[in-house]
Amino acid sequence: MNELITPFRLSLETLDRVQADKLFQQALTQYSPIQAVEKLVVPALEQIGVAWEEGSVALSQVYMSGRFCEELVERVLPPSDPDRKHQPRSAIVVLSDYHMLGKRIVYSVMRASGFELFDYGRMDVDELVQRVLDDRLRVLLISVLMLPSALKVKEVCARLRVAAPGIRIAVGGAPFLFDAQLWQEVGADAMGHSAADAVSLVQRWMEEMQ
């Protein structure tokens, strides 16, 4: 799969949808849909995010790459399982960023695994804290792509520890992959490397909350 990541990323950066789709279809011949997404799409977009921070690609390239990959993901991820698990009230959100793919992947996999959760879309700190309290959440999944957004998680965690002390918060996204200690520094309860990690975390927390 590693040999596909660079050409796939370049096809996204140059907005070559035909080539990107061809490479994605090639990945699907070797892996399941979710494995193809996590082994090809996610690493490529993470690299594009880093390139944006370094100033070598434009924000428009980040945005368009994400939008096209969202279309790819919607085509291949499995439909929601109608047999929903009884679980703590949960939600997933993108904090401050405009990159929705990571959240979309986790949300789709969670629902396909039988979980029900709110999709908050994109929110800033104040809006998110208030919504969590209004919805009486027990579990919050936060996705970010850029480091400034990851650092804002610290304020979210600090405020919710006071206002909703029983809540569990998991984070994911490129900044937490690049810095293995960052999730602890911002006050989260856990960090997920993949959508599968999110499912395992919520399952474990469900057992602990019973």
Secondary structure, DSSP 4 states (H G I P E B T S, - for coil): -HHHHHHHHHHHHTT-HHHHHHHHHHHHTTS-HHHHIIIIIHHHHHHHHHHHHHTSS-HHHHHHHHHHHHHHHHHHSPPPPSSPPP---EEEEEES-S--HHHHHHHHHHHHTT---EEEEEE-HHHHHHHHHHHT-SEEEEE-SSHHHHHHHHHHHHHHHHHSTT-EEEEESHHHHH-TTHHHHTT-SEE-SSHHHHHHHHHHHHHHH-
